[in-house]
Amino acid sequence: MKNFIAGLACLFVLTSSCLADMPNEKVLKSFQSTFATAKQVKWMEHEDYFDVSFVQADIRSNVRYDKEGNFMNCTRYYTEQQLPVNIACKLKSKYADKTVFGITEVTNPDDITYYVKMFDNKHWYCVKVNSSGQTEIVEKYRKA
C-alpha cells in the first residue's frame, strides 16, 4: 500500500510539473497557426511569457510569446543554405576568403538580425548583418 501511495505521489509530481509549462489557449493557438509542422516541441513557462523550442524544416528555433499569445521574438539556428539570397550574396562578395560555420537569426517584431560565424586560416569571426545587408564584424578571435 505504501508503494502504491508513493507511486501515485510521484505520478502527481511528474504530471503537475509537465502541465505547469504548458501554454494557455491563446499562446498555443498563436504557435500552432505559425508553426504547424513543428517537431520536438518543448514549452517553458516564465512569470510574464512562454518560451517554446522546436525544430521545423531542419531548423532549430526558440520563440517567445507573452501571456496573451503575442509574438515577442524568435531565435533560429541554421546553415548557410537557409540564409536569404540577398544576405548570402552580400557575405560572399564581402567575405569571399572566409567560410561560413553557422548562422544565428534573431527576429523581433520590427527587425531581423543575422549573426554569422565565419573562419579563415587564422581567425574566427562573428559578422552581424541587418536585414538590408549592412555588415559589421562584432567578434574576432585568433585560432589556437
BADREN-738777 format. One record per residue: residue number from 1; chain; x, y, z of N, C-alpha, C in turn. Coordinates in nm, 2 decimals, padded with zeros to 4 digits, m for minus. Each point is the difference from the previous one (the first is absolute). Layout:
BEGIN
<num=NUM, cadena=A, n_u=X, n_v=Y, n_w=Z, ca_u=X, ca_v=Y, ca_w=Z, c_u=X, c_v=Y, c_w=Z>
...
//
This chain:
BEGIN
<num=1, cadena=A, n_u=00.08, n_v=m00.12, n_w=00.00, ca_u=m00.08, ca_v=00.12, ca_w=00.00, c_u=00.09, c_v=00.13, c_w=00.00>
<num=2, cadena=A, n_u=00.11, n_v=m00.01, n_w=00.08, ca_u=00.09, ca_v=00.12, ca_w=00.00, c_u=00.06, c_v=00.02, c_w=m00.13>
<num=3, cadena=A, n_u=00.04, n_v=m00.11, n_w=m00.07, ca_u=00.05, ca_v=00.02, ca_w=m00.13, c_u=m00.10, c_v=00.06, c_w=m00.10>
<num=4, cadena=A, n_u=m00.12, n_v=m00.04, n_w=00.01, ca_u=m00.11, ca_v=00.05, ca_w=m00.09, c_u=m00.02, c_v=00.15, c_w=00.03>
<num=5, cadena=A, n_u=00.00, n_v=00.05, n_w=00.12, ca_u=m00.02, ca_v=00.14, ca_w=00.03, c_u=00.13, c_v=00.08, c_w=m00.04>
<num=6, cadena=A, n_u=00.11, n_v=m00.06, n_w=00.02, ca_u=00.13, ca_v=00.07, ca_w=m00.05, c_u=00.00, c_v=00.01, c_w=m00.15>
<num=7, cadena=A, n_u=m00.05, n_v=m00.10, n_w=m00.07, ca_u=m00.01, ca_v=00.00, ca_w=m00.15, c_u=m00.09, c_v=00.10, c_w=m00.04>
<num=8, cadena=A, n_u=m00.12, n_v=00.01, n_w=00.06, ca_u=m00.10, ca_v=00.11, ca_w=m00.04, c_u=00.06, c_v=00.14, c_w=00.03>
<num=9, cadena=A, n_u=00.07, n_v=00.02, n_w=00.11, ca_u=00.06, ca_v=00.13, ca_w=00.03, c_u=00.10, c_v=00.03, c_w=m00.11>
<num=10, cadena=A, n_u=00.09, n_v=m00.09, n_w=m00.04, ca_u=00.10, ca_v=00.03, ca_w=m00.11, c_u=m00.07, c_v=00.03, c_w=m00.13>
<num=11, cadena=A, n_u=m00.11, n_v=m00.07, n_w=m00.03, ca_u=m00.07, ca_v=00.03, ca_w=m00.12, c_u=m00.07, c_v=00.13, c_w=00.00>
<num=12, cadena=A, n_u=m00.05, n_v=00.04, n_w=00.12, ca_u=m00.06, ca_v=00.14, ca_w=00.01, c_u=00.11, c_v=00.11, c_w=m00.02>
<num=13, cadena=A, n_u=00.11, n_v=m00.02, n_w=00.06, ca_u=00.11, ca_v=00.10, ca_w=m00.01, c_u=00.05, c_v=00.01, c_w=m00.15>
<num=14, cadena=A, n_u=00.02, n_v=m00.11, n_w=m00.06, ca_u=00.04, ca_v=00.00, ca_w=m00.14, c_u=m00.11, c_v=00.06, c_w=m00.09>
<num=15, cadena=A, n_u=m00.12, n_v=m00.03, n_w=00.02, ca_u=m00.11, ca_v=00.05, ca_w=m00.08, c_u=m00.01, c_v=00.15, c_w=00.02>
<num=16, cadena=A, n_u=00.00, n_v=00.04, n_w=00.12, ca_u=m00.02, ca_v=00.15, ca_w=00.03, c_u=00.12, c_v=00.08, c_w=m00.05>
<num=17, cadena=A, n_u=00.12, n_v=m00.06, n_w=00.00, ca_u=00.12, ca_v=00.08, ca_w=m00.05, c_u=m00.01, c_v=00.01, c_w=m00.15>
<num=18, cadena=A, n_u=m00.05, n_v=m00.11, n_w=m00.07, ca_u=m00.02, ca_v=00.01, ca_w=m00.14, c_u=m00.11, c_v=00.10, c_w=m00.04>
<num=19, cadena=A, n_u=m00.11, n_v=00.00, n_w=00.07, ca_u=m00.11, ca_v=00.09, ca_w=m00.03, c_u=00.04, c_v=00.15, c_w=00.04>
<num=20, cadena=A, n_u=00.08, n_v=00.02, n_w=00.09, ca_u=00.04, ca_v=00.13, ca_w=00.04, c_u=00.06, c_v=00.08, c_w=m00.11>
<num=21, cadena=A, n_u=00.07, n_v=m00.06, n_w=m00.10, ca_u=00.07, ca_v=00.07, ca_w=m00.10, c_u=m00.09, c_v=00.00, c_w=m00.13>
<num=22, cadena=A, n_u=m00.12, n_v=m00.05, n_w=00.00, ca_u=m00.09, ca_v=00.00, ca_w=m00.11, c_u=m00.05, c_v=00.14, c_w=m00.02>
<num=23, cadena=A, n_u=m00.01, n_v=00.05, n_w=m00.12, ca_u=m00.05, ca_v=00.14, ca_w=m00.03, c_u=m00.15, c_v=00.00, c_w=00.01>
<num=24, cadena=A, n_u=m00.05, n_v=00.12, n_w=00.02, ca_u=m00.15, ca_v=00.02, ca_w=00.00, c_u=m00.05, c_v=m00.01, c_w=m00.14>
<num=25, cadena=A, n_u=m00.13, n_v=00.00, n_w=m00.02, ca_u=m00.06, ca_v=m00.02, ca_w=m00.13, c_u=00.04, c_v=00.11, c_w=m00.10>
<num=26, cadena=A, n_u=00.01, n_v=00.13, n_w=00.04, ca_u=00.04, ca_v=00.10, ca_w=m00.10, c_u=00.14, c_v=m00.02, c_w=m00.05>
<num=27, cadena=A, n_u=00.09, n_v=m00.04, n_w=00.09, ca_u=00.14, ca_v=m00.02, ca_w=m00.04, c_u=00.01, c_v=m00.12, c_w=m00.09>
<num=28, cadena=A, n_u=m00.07, n_v=m00.11, n_w=00.03, ca_u=00.01, ca_v=m00.12, ca_w=m00.08, c_u=m00.06, c_v=00.03, c_w=m00.14>
<num=29, cadena=A, n_u=m00.11, n_v=00.07, n_w=00.00, ca_u=m00.06, ca_v=00.03, ca_w=m00.13, c_u=00.09, c_v=00.08, c_w=m00.09>
<num=30, cadena=A, n_u=00.07, n_v=00.10, n_w=00.06, ca_u=00.10, ca_v=00.08, ca_w=m00.08, c_u=00.11, c_v=m00.08, c_w=m00.05>
<num=31, cadena=A, n_u=00.05, n_v=m00.09, n_w=00.08, ca_u=00.11, ca_v=m00.08, ca_w=m00.04, c_u=m00.04, c_v=m00.10, c_w=m00.11>
<num=32, cadena=A, n_u=m00.11, n_v=m00.07, n_w=00.02, ca_u=m00.04, ca_v=m00.10, ca_w=m00.10, c_u=m00.04, c_v=00.06, c_w=m00.13>
<num=33, cadena=A, n_u=m00.05, n_v=00.13, n_w=00.00, ca_u=m00.04, ca_v=00.06, ca_w=m00.13, c_u=00.13, c_v=00.04, c_w=m00.08>
<num=34, cadena=A, n_u=00.11, n_v=00.03, n_w=00.07, ca_u=00.12, ca_v=00.04, ca_w=m00.07, c_u=00.09, c_v=m00.12, c_w=m00.02>
<num=35, cadena=A, n_u=00.01, n_v=m00.09, n_w=00.09, ca_u=00.10, ca_v=m00.11, ca_w=m00.01, c_u=m00.08, c_v=m00.14, c_w=00.00>
<num=36, cadena=A, n_u=m00.08, n_v=m00.02, n_w=m00.10, ca_u=m00.09, ca_v=m00.12, ca_w=00.00, c_u=00.08, c_v=m00.13, c_w=m00.01>
<num=37, cadena=A, n_u=00.12, n_v=00.00, n_w=m00.06, ca_u=00.07, ca_v=m00.12, ca_w=m00.02, c_u=00.12, c_v=m00.02, c_w=00.09>
<num=38, cadena=A, n_u=m00.01, n_v=00.08, n_w=00.11, ca_u=00.11, ca_v=m00.01, ca_w=00.10, c_u=00.01, c_v=m00.14, c_w=00.06>
<num=39, cadena=A, n_u=00.13, n_v=m00.04, n_w=00.03, ca_u=00.03, ca_v=m00.13, ca_w=00.06, c_u=00.08, c_v=00.03, c_w=00.13>
<num=40, cadena=A, n_u=00.01, n_v=m00.10, n_w=00.08, ca_u=00.08, ca_v=00.01, ca_w=00.13, c_u=m00.03, c_v=00.13, c_w=00.08>
<num=41, cadena=A, n_u=m00.13, n_v=00.02, n_w=00.01, ca_u=m00.05, ca_v=00.13, ca_w=00.07, c_u=00.02, c_v=m00.02, c_w=00.15>
<num=42, cadena=A, n_u=00.06, n_v=00.10, n_w=00.06, ca_u=00.02, ca_v=00.01, ca_w=00.15, c_u=m00.04, c_v=00.14, c_w=00.05>
<num=43, cadena=A, n_u=m00.08, n_v=00.00, n_w=00.09, ca_u=m00.05, ca_v=00.13, ca_w=00.06, c_u=00.06, c_v=00.03, c_w=00.13>
<num=44, cadena=A, n_u=00.02, n_v=00.13, n_w=00.03, ca_u=00.05, ca_v=00.04, ca_w=00.13, c_u=m00.08, c_v=00.13, c_w=00.04>
<num=45, cadena=A, n_u=m00.06, n_v=m00.01, n_w=00.12, ca_u=m00.08, ca_v=00.12, ca_w=00.04, c_u=00.09, c_v=00.08, c_w=00.10>
<num=46, cadena=A, n_u=m00.01, n_v=00.14, n_w=m00.02, ca_u=00.07, ca_v=00.09, ca_w=00.08, c_u=m00.11, c_v=00.09, c_w=00.06>
<num=47, cadena=A, n_u=00.04, n_v=00.09, n_w=00.08, ca_u=m00.10, ca_v=00.09, ca_w=00.07, c_u=m00.09, c_v=00.08, c_w=m00.10>
<num=48, cadena=A, n_u=00.06, n_v=00.06, n_w=m00.10, ca_u=m00.07, ca_v=00.09, ca_w=m00.09, c_u=00.00, c_v=m00.06, c_w=m00.15>
<num=49, cadena=A, n_u=00.05, n_v=m00.11, n_w=m00.03, ca_u=00.01, ca_v=m00.05, ca_w=m00.13, c_u=00.02, c_v=m00.15, c_w=m00.01>
<num=50, cadena=A, n_u=m00.02, n_v=m00.05, n_w=m00.12, ca_u=00.03, ca_v=m00.14, ca_w=m00.03, c_u=00.11, c_v=m00.01, c_w=m00.10>
<num=51, cadena=A, n_u=00.10, n_v=m00.10, n_w=00.02, ca_u=00.10, ca_v=m00.03, ca_w=m00.10, c_u=m00.04, c_v=m00.14, c_w=m00.06>
<num=52, cadena=A, n_u=00.02, n_v=m00.01, n_w=m00.13, ca_u=m00.02, ca_v=m00.13, ca_w=m00.06, c_u=00.11, c_v=m00.03, c_w=m00.09>
<num=53, cadena=A, n_u=00.06, n_v=m00.12, n_w=00.01, ca_u=00.11, ca_v=m00.04, ca_w=m00.09, c_u=m00.05, c_v=m00.11, c_w=m00.08>
<num=54, cadena=A, n_u=00.04, n_v=m00.01, n_w=m00.13, ca_u=m00.05, ca_v=m00.10, ca_w=m00.09, c_u=00.09, c_v=m00.01, c_w=m00.12>
<num=55, cadena=A, n_u=m00.02, n_v=m00.09, n_w=m00.09, ca_u=00.06, ca_v=m00.02, ca_w=m00.13, c_u=m00.10, c_v=00.01, c_w=m00.10>
<num=56, cadena=A, n_u=00.02, n_v=00.08, n_w=m00.11, ca_u=m00.09, ca_v=00.00, ca_w=m00.11, c_u=00.09, c_v=00.02, c_w=m00.13>
<num=57, cadena=A, n_u=m00.02, n_v=m00.09, n_w=m00.09, ca_u=00.08, ca_v=00.01, ca_w=m00.13, c_u=00.15, c_v=m00.01, c_w=00.03>
<num=58, cadena=A, n_u=00.04, n_v=m00.09, n_w=00.09, ca_u=00.14, ca_v=m00.02, ca_w=00.04, c_u=00.06, c_v=00.13, c_w=00.06>
<num=59, cadena=A, n_u=m00.08, n_v=00.09, n_w=00.05, ca_u=00.06, ca_v=00.12, ca_w=00.07, c_u=m00.05, c_v=00.00, c_w=00.14>
<num=60, cadena=A, n_u=00.10, n_v=00.00, n_w=00.10, ca_u=m00.03, ca_v=00.01, ca_w=00.14, c_u=m00.04, c_v=00.15, c_w=00.03>
<num=61, cadena=A, n_u=m00.11, n_v=00.01, n_w=00.07, ca_u=m00.06, ca_v=00.14, ca_w=00.03, c_u=m00.04, c_v=00.01, c_w=00.14>
<num=62, cadena=A, n_u=00.01, n_v=00.12, n_w=00.05, ca_u=m00.06, ca_v=00.04, ca_w=00.14, c_u=m00.08, c_v=00.12, c_w=m00.02>
<num=63, cadena=A, n_u=m00.13, n_v=m00.01, n_w=00.04, ca_u=m00.09, ca_v=00.12, ca_w=m00.02, c_u=m00.06, c_v=00.03, c_w=00.14>
<num=64, cadena=A, n_u=m00.01, n_v=00.13, n_w=00.02, ca_u=m00.06, ca_v=00.05, ca_w=00.12, c_u=m00.13, c_v=00.07, c_w=m00.03>
<num=65, cadena=A, n_u=m00.10, n_v=m00.03, n_w=00.09, ca_u=m00.14, ca_v=00.06, ca_w=m00.01, c_u=m00.03, c_v=00.06, c_w=00.13>
<num=66, cadena=A, n_u=m00.07, n_v=00.12, n_w=00.00, ca_u=m00.05, ca_v=00.05, ca_w=00.13, c_u=m00.12, c_v=m00.09, c_w=00.04>
<num=67, cadena=A, n_u=m00.06, n_v=00.03, n_w=00.12, ca_u=m00.11, ca_v=m00.08, ca_w=00.05, c_u=m00.13, c_v=00.01, c_w=m00.08>
<num=68, cadena=A, n_u=00.00, n_v=00.10, n_w=m00.09, ca_u=m00.12, ca_v=00.02, ca_w=m00.08, c_u=00.02, c_v=m00.06, c_w=m00.14>
<num=69, cadena=A, n_u=00.11, n_v=m00.07, n_w=m00.02, ca_u=00.02, ca_v=m00.07, ca_w=m00.13, c_u=00.07, c_v=00.09, c_w=m00.11>
<num=70, cadena=A, n_u=00.05, n_v=00.12, n_w=00.04, ca_u=00.06, ca_v=00.09, ca_w=m00.09, c_u=00.15, c_v=m00.04, c_w=m00.02>
<num=71, cadena=A, n_u=00.05, n_v=m00.01, n_w=m00.12, ca_u=00.13, ca_v=m00.03, ca_w=m00.03, c_u=00.09, c_v=00.11, c_w=00.06>
<num=72, cadena=A, n_u=00.11, n_v=m00.04, n_w=00.06, ca_u=00.10, ca_v=00.09, ca_w=00.06, c_u=00.13, c_v=00.00, c_w=m00.08>
<num=73, cadena=A, n_u=00.05, n_v=m00.12, n_w=m00.02, ca_u=00.13, ca_v=m00.02, ca_w=m00.08, c_u=00.02, c_v=m00.14, c_w=m00.03>
<num=74, cadena=A, n_u=00.09, n_v=m00.02, n_w=m00.09, ca_u=00.04, ca_v=m00.14, ca_w=m00.05, c_u=00.15, c_v=00.00, c_w=m00.02>
<num=75, cadena=A, n_u=00.06, n_v=m00.12, n_w=00.03, ca_u=00.14, ca_v=m00.02, ca_w=m00.03, c_u=00.00, c_v=m00.13, c_w=m00.07>
<num=76, cadena=A, n_u=00.07, n_v=00.00, n_w=m00.12, ca_u=00.01, ca_v=m00.12, ca_w=m00.08, c_u=00.15, c_v=m00.03, c_w=m00.03>
<num=77, cadena=A, n_u=00.03, n_v=m00.13, n_w=m00.01, ca_u=00.14, ca_v=m00.04, ca_w=m00.02, c_u=00.00, c_v=m00.09, c_w=m00.12>
<num=78, cadena=A, n_u=00.08, n_v=00.04, n_w=m00.10, ca_u=00.01, ca_v=m00.08, ca_w=m00.12, c_u=00.13, c_v=00.02, c_w=m00.08>
<num=79, cadena=A, n_u=00.00, n_v=m00.06, n_w=m00.12, ca_u=00.12, ca_v=00.01, ca_w=m00.08, c_u=m00.01, c_v=00.10, c_w=m00.11>
<num=80, cadena=A, n_u=00.11, n_v=00.02, n_w=m00.08, ca_u=00.01, ca_v=00.10, ca_w=m00.10, c_u=m00.11, c_v=m00.02, c_w=m00.11>
<num=81, cadena=A, n_u=m00.04, n_v=m00.13, n_w=m00.02, ca_u=m00.10, ca_v=m00.03, ca_w=m00.11, c_u=m00.14, c_v=00.06, c_w=00.03>
<num=82, cadena=A, n_u=m00.03, n_v=00.03, n_w=00.13, ca_u=m00.13, ca_v=00.06, ca_w=00.03, c_u=00.00, c_v=00.15, c_w=00.01>
<num=83, cadena=A, n_u=00.11, n_v=00.06, n_w=m00.02, ca_u=00.01, ca_v=00.15, ca_w=00.00, c_u=m00.09, c_v=00.06, c_w=m00.12>
<num=84, cadena=A, n_u=m00.06, n_v=00.11, n_w=00.03, ca_u=m00.06, ca_v=00.07, ca_w=m00.12, c_u=00.10, c_v=00.03, c_w=m00.10>
<num=85, cadena=A, n_u=m00.04, n_v=00.00, n_w=m00.13, ca_u=00.09, ca_v=00.02, ca_w=m00.11, c_u=00.08, c_v=00.13, c_w=00.01>
<num=86, cadena=A, n_u=m00.07, n_v=00.11, n_w=00.03, ca_u=00.07, ca_v=00.13, ca_w=00.01, c_u=00.11, c_v=00.00, c_w=00.10>
<num=87, cadena=A, n_u=m00.02, n_v=m00.07, n_w=00.11, ca_u=00.10, ca_v=00.00, ca_w=00.11, c_u=00.12, c_v=m00.09, c_w=m00.04>
<num=88, cadena=A, n_u=m00.04, n_v=m00.12, n_w=m00.06, ca_u=00.11, ca_v=m00.09, ca_w=m00.04, c_u=00.09, c_v=00.07, c_w=m00.11>
<num=89, cadena=A, n_u=m00.06, n_v=00.07, n_w=m00.09, ca_u=00.08, ca_v=00.07, ca_w=m00.11, c_u=00.09, c_v=00.10, c_w=00.06>
<num=90, cadena=A, n_u=m00.06, n_v=00.08, n_w=00.10, ca_u=00.08, ca_v=00.11, ca_w=00.06, c_u=00.12, c_v=m00.07, c_w=00.07>
<num=91, cadena=A, n_u=m00.02, n_v=m00.10, n_w=00.08, ca_u=00.11, ca_v=m00.07, ca_w=00.07, c_u=00.11, c_v=m00.05, c_w=m00.10>
<num=92, cadena=A, n_u=m00.05, n_v=m00.07, n_w=m00.10, ca_u=00.09, ca_v=m00.06, ca_w=m00.10, c_u=00.09, c_v=00.11, c_w=m00.07>
<num=93, cadena=A, n_u=m00.06, n_v=00.11, n_w=m00.02, ca_u=00.08, ca_v=00.11, ca_w=m00.07, c_u=00.10, c_v=00.07, c_w=00.10>
<num=94, cadena=A, n_u=m00.05, n_v=00.02, n_w=00.12, ca_u=00.08, ca_v=00.08, ca_w=00.09, c_u=00.11, c_v=m00.09, c_w=00.08>
<num=95, cadena=A, n_u=m00.04, n_v=m00.13, n_w=00.02, ca_u=00.09, ca_v=m00.09, ca_w=00.08, c_u=00.03, c_v=m00.12, c_w=m00.08>
<num=96, cadena=A, n_u=00.04, n_v=00.01, n_w=m00.13, ca_u=00.02, ca_v=m00.11, ca_w=m00.09, c_u=00.11, c_v=m00.10, c_w=00.05>
<num=97, cadena=A, n_u=00.09, n_v=00.05, n_w=00.08, ca_u=00.11, ca_v=m00.08, ca_w=00.05, c_u=m00.03, c_v=m00.08, c_w=00.13>
<num=98, cadena=A, n_u=m00.13, n_v=00.02, n_w=00.05, ca_u=m00.03, ca_v=m00.07, ca_w=00.12, c_u=m00.11, c_v=m00.10, c_w=m00.02>
<num=99, cadena=A, n_u=00.00, n_v=m00.10, n_w=00.09, ca_u=m00.10, ca_v=m00.11, ca_w=00.00, c_u=m00.11, c_v=00.02, c_w=00.10>
<num=100, cadena=A, n_u=m00.12, n_v=m00.01, n_w=m00.04, ca_u=m00.11, ca_v=00.01, ca_w=00.10, c_u=m00.01, c_v=m00.13, c_w=00.08>
<num=101, cadena=A, n_u=m00.01, n_v=00.02, n_w=00.13, ca_u=m00.01, ca_v=m00.11, ca_w=00.09, c_u=m00.15, c_v=m00.03, c_w=00.04>
<num=102, cadena=A, n_u=m00.07, n_v=00.11, n_w=00.04, ca_u=m00.14, ca_v=m00.01, ca_w=00.04, c_u=m00.06, c_v=00.14, c_w=00.02>
<num=103, cadena=A, n_u=m00.13, n_v=00.00, n_w=00.00, ca_u=m00.07, ca_v=00.13, ca_w=00.01, c_u=m00.10, c_v=m00.01, c_w=00.12>
<num=104, cadena=A, n_u=m00.01, n_v=00.11, n_w=00.07, ca_u=m00.10, ca_v=00.03, ca_w=00.10, c_u=m00.08, c_v=00.11, c_w=m00.05>
<num=105, cadena=A, n_u=m00.13, n_v=m00.02, n_w=m00.02, ca_u=m00.09, ca_v=00.11, ca_w=m00.05, c_u=m00.09, c_v=00.04, c_w=00.12>
<num=106, cadena=A, n_u=00.00, n_v=00.13, n_w=00.03, ca_u=m00.08, ca_v=00.05, ca_w=00.11, c_u=m00.11, c_v=00.09, c_w=m00.06>
<num=107, cadena=A, n_u=m00.12, n_v=m00.03, n_w=00.02, ca_u=m00.12, ca_v=00.07, ca_w=m00.06, c_u=m00.08, c_v=00.06, c_w=00.11>
<num=108, cadena=A, n_u=m00.02, n_v=00.13, n_w=m00.01, ca_u=m00.09, ca_v=00.08, ca_w=00.09, c_u=m00.11, c_v=00.05, c_w=m00.08>
<num=109, cadena=A, n_u=m00.11, n_v=00.05, n_w=00.06, ca_u=m00.11, ca_v=00.04, ca_w=m00.08, c_u=00.03, c_v=00.10, c_w=m00.12>
<num=110, cadena=A, n_u=00.11, n_v=00.08, n_w=00.02, ca_u=00.04, ca_v=00.10, ca_w=m00.10, c_u=00.12, c_v=m00.02, c_w=m00.07>
<num=111, cadena=A, n_u=00.08, n_v=m00.11, n_w=00.03, ca_u=00.13, ca_v=m00.01, ca_w=m00.07, c_u=00.05, c_v=m00.14, c_w=00.01>
<num=112, cadena=A, n_u=00.09, n_v=m00.04, n_w=m00.10, ca_u=00.07, ca_v=m00.12, ca_w=00.00, c_u=00.15, c_v=00.03, c_w=00.00>
<num=113, cadena=A, n_u=00.07, n_v=m00.07, n_w=00.08, ca_u=00.15, ca_v=00.01, ca_w=00.00, c_u=00.06, c_v=m00.14, c_w=m00.01>
<num=114, cadena=A, n_u=00.10, n_v=m00.01, n_w=m00.08, ca_u=00.07, ca_v=m00.12, ca_w=m00.02, c_u=00.14, c_v=00.01, c_w=00.06>
<num=115, cadena=A, n_u=00.04, n_v=m00.10, n_w=00.08, ca_u=00.13, ca_v=m00.01, ca_w=00.06, c_u=00.07, c_v=m00.12, c_w=m00.07>
<num=116, cadena=A, n_u=00.10, n_v=00.03, n_w=m00.08, ca_u=00.06, ca_v=m00.11, ca_w=m00.09, c_u=00.13, c_v=m00.03, c_w=00.06>
<num=117, cadena=A, n_u=00.02, n_v=m00.12, n_w=00.04, ca_u=00.14, ca_v=m00.05, ca_w=00.05, c_u=00.07, c_v=m00.04, c_w=m00.13>
<num=118, cadena=A, n_u=00.12, n_v=00.05, n_w=m00.01, ca_u=00.09, ca_v=m00.03, ca_w=m00.12, c_u=00.14, c_v=m00.02, c_w=00.05>
<num=119, cadena=A, n_u=00.08, n_v=m00.06, n_w=m00.09, ca_u=00.14, ca_v=m00.02, ca_w=00.04, c_u=00.09, c_v=00.00, c_w=m00.13>
<num=120, cadena=A, n_u=00.12, n_v=00.03, n_w=00.02, ca_u=00.11, ca_v=m00.02, ca_w=m00.10, c_u=00.11, c_v=m00.07, c_w=00.06>
<num=121, cadena=A, n_u=00.12, n_v=00.00, n_w=m00.06, ca_u=00.11, ca_v=m00.08, ca_w=00.06, c_u=00.05, c_v=00.05, c_w=00.13>
<num=122, cadena=A, n_u=m00.02, n_v=00.13, n_w=00.03, ca_u=00.06, ca_v=00.05, ca_w=00.13, c_u=m00.11, c_v=00.04, c_w=00.10>
<num=123, cadena=A, n_u=m00.12, n_v=00.03, n_w=m00.04, ca_u=m00.10, ca_v=00.06, ca_w=00.10, c_u=m00.14, c_v=m00.06, c_w=m00.02>
<num=124, cadena=A, n_u=m00.07, n_v=00.02, n_w=00.11, ca_u=m00.15, ca_v=m00.02, ca_w=00.01, c_u=m00.06, c_v=00.14, c_w=00.00>
<num=125, cadena=A, n_u=m00.11, n_v=00.02, n_w=m00.06, ca_u=m00.07, ca_v=00.13, ca_w=m00.01, c_u=m00.15, c_v=m00.02, c_w=00.03>
<num=126, cadena=A, n_u=m00.06, n_v=00.10, n_w=00.06, ca_u=m00.15, ca_v=00.01, ca_w=00.00, c_u=m00.03, c_v=00.13, c_w=m00.07>
<num=127, cadena=A, n_u=m00.08, n_v=m00.02, n_w=m00.11, ca_u=m00.04, ca_v=00.11, ca_w=m00.08, c_u=m00.15, c_v=00.03, c_w=00.02>
<num=128, cadena=A, n_u=m00.03, n_v=00.12, n_w=00.04, ca_u=m00.14, ca_v=00.04, ca_w=00.02, c_u=m00.05, c_v=00.06, c_w=m00.13>
<num=129, cadena=A, n_u=m00.11, n_v=m00.05, n_w=m00.05, ca_u=m00.06, ca_v=00.04, ca_w=m00.12, c_u=m00.14, c_v=00.04, c_w=00.02>
<num=130, cadena=A, n_u=m00.04, n_v=00.13, n_w=m00.04, ca_u=m00.14, ca_v=00.03, ca_w=00.02, c_u=m00.08, c_v=m00.04, c_w=m00.12>
<num=131, cadena=A, n_u=m00.13, n_v=00.02, n_w=00.00, ca_u=m00.09, ca_v=m00.05, ca_w=m00.10, c_u=00.02, c_v=00.07, c_w=m00.14>
<num=132, cadena=A, n_u=00.07, n_v=00.12, n_w=00.00, ca_u=00.03, ca_v=00.06, ca_w=m00.13, c_u=00.14, c_v=m00.04, c_w=m00.05>
<num=133, cadena=A, n_u=00.07, n_v=m00.08, n_w=00.08, ca_u=00.13, ca_v=m00.05, ca_w=m00.05, c_u=00.12, c_v=00.08, c_w=00.05>
<num=134, cadena=A, n_u=m00.02, n_v=00.09, n_w=00.09, ca_u=00.12, ca_v=00.07, ca_w=00.06, c_u=00.07, c_v=m00.09, c_w=00.09>
<num=135, cadena=A, n_u=00.13, n_v=m00.01, n_w=m00.01, ca_u=00.08, ca_v=m00.09, ca_w=00.08, c_u=00.10, c_v=00.07, c_w=00.10>
<num=136, cadena=A, n_u=00.03, n_v=m00.07, n_w=00.11, ca_u=00.09, ca_v=00.05, ca_w=00.10, c_u=00.07, c_v=m00.12, c_w=00.07>
<num=137, cadena=A, n_u=00.13, n_v=00.00, n_w=00.01, ca_u=00.06, ca_v=m00.10, ca_w=00.08, c_u=m00.01, c_v=00.03, c_w=00.14>
<num=138, cadena=A, n_u=m00.07, n_v=m00.08, n_w=00.08, ca_u=m00.02, ca_v=00.03, ca_w=00.14, c_u=00.09, c_v=m00.08, c_w=00.09>
<num=139, cadena=A, n_u=00.06, n_v=m00.11, n_w=m00.05, ca_u=00.09, ca_v=m00.08, ca_w=00.08, c_u=00.11, c_v=m00.05, c_w=m00.09>
<num=140, cadena=A, n_u=00.12, n_v=m00.01, n_w=00.05, ca_u=00.11, ca_v=m00.06, ca_w=m00.08, c_u=00.10, c_v=m00.06, c_w=00.10>
<num=141, cadena=A, n_u=00.02, n_v=m00.13, n_w=m00.02, ca_u=00.09, ca_v=m00.08, ca_w=00.08, c_u=00.11, c_v=m00.07, c_w=m00.08>
<num=142, cadena=A, n_u=00.12, n_v=00.00, n_w=00.06, ca_u=00.11, ca_v=m00.07, ca_w=m00.07, c_u=m00.02, c_v=m00.15, c_w=00.03>
<num=143, cadena=A, n_u=00.02, n_v=m00.08, n_w=m00.11, ca_u=00.00, ca_v=m00.15, ca_w=00.02, c_u=00.11, c_v=m00.04, c_w=00.08>
<num=144, cadena=A, n_u=m00.02, n_v=m00.11, n_w=00.08, ca_u=00.11, ca_v=m00.05, ca_w=00.08, c_u=00.10, c_v=m00.08, c_w=m00.08>
//
